[in-house]
Amino acid sequence: MPSSSQSPQRKQDSELLLKGAVCALIGVIVLLAPYVARSPDVREIMGQAYLAGWFALVLGCAFLARYGLIRWRGRRR
């Protein structure tokens, strides 16, 4: 079935899952980068961006939790 024939609600749910996964992944990458980077300059830059990394991780987890709640409610009906 082509993706264009999906219901609008299902498409929104899929986009919510994608946004959550991408935000959480970005957050994890930003938080782990100072420990993995070889260049001292990159370590310093990523070390200063830890607040943005935590924000992205928390936002991504919130999106994923919202998606899970929608799916859980949908199965109960």
matplotlib code that plots the C-alpha trace (Angstrom):
import matplotlib.pyplot as plt

x = [0.0, 1.5, 2.3, 0.2, -3.0, -2.3, -4.8, -3.8, -3.7, -1.5, 0.8, 1.0, 1.8, 4.6, 6.0, 5.9, 7.9, 10.5, 10.8, 11.3, 13.9, 15.9, 15.8, 16.9, 19.6, 21.0, 20.9, 22.9, 25.4, 26.0, 26.3, 28.7, 30.8, 33.2, 34.2, 34.6, 36.1, 39.8, 40.3, 40.6, 38.8, 35.8, 35.8, 35.7, 32.9, 30.8, 31.5, 30.0, 26.9, 25.9, 22.8, 21.5, 22.3, 20.2, 17.4, 17.3, 17.4, 14.6, 12.5, 13.1, 12.1, 8.9, 8.0, 8.6, 6.6, 3.7, 3.9, 3.8, 0.9, -1.1, -0.3, -1.2, -4.5, -5.3, -4.8, -7.0, -10.0]
y = [0.0, 3.4, 5.7, 8.5, 6.4, 6.4, 8.1, 11.6, 10.4, 7.5, 9.8, 12.2, 9.3, 8.1, 11.6, 11.9, 8.6, 9.9, 13.2, 11.5, 9.1, 11.8, 14.2, 11.5, 10.3, 13.9, 14.3, 11.1, 12.0, 15.5, 14.2, 11.4, 13.4, 14.9, 11.4, 10.0, 12.9, 12.8, 16.5, 18.7, 21.5, 19.2, 18.0, 21.5, 22.6, 19.5, 19.9, 23.4, 22.1, 19.7, 21.7, 21.5, 17.7, 17.2, 19.3, 17.2, 14.0, 15.0, 16.3, 13.2, 11.0, 13.1, 12.6, 8.9, 8.7, 10.5, 8.1, 5.2, 6.6, 7.1, 3.5, 2.1, 4.0, 2.8, -0.9, -0.6, 0.4]
z = [0.0, -1.0, 1.9, 0.3, 1.1, 4.9, 7.1, 8.3, 11.9, 11.1, 9.2, 12.1, 14.4, 12.1, 12.0, 15.8, 16.0, 13.5, 15.3, 18.6, 17.3, 15.5, 18.5, 20.9, 18.6, 18.2, 21.9, 22.5, 19.9, 21.3, 24.8, 23.9, 21.4, 23.9, 25.1, 21.6, 19.6, 19.0, 18.3, 21.4, 19.6, 18.8, 22.4, 23.7, 21.3, 22.1, 25.8, 25.7, 23.9, 26.6, 27.5, 23.9, 24.0, 27.1, 25.7, 22.5, 24.4, 26.7, 23.8, 21.8, 24.8, 25.3, 21.6, 21.9, 25.2, 23.4, 20.5, 22.9, 24.8, 21.5, 20.5, 23.9, 23.9, 20.4, 21.4, 24.4, 22.2]

ax = plt.figure().add_subplot(projection="3d")
ax.plot(x, y, z, "-o")
ax.set_aspect("equal")
plt.show()
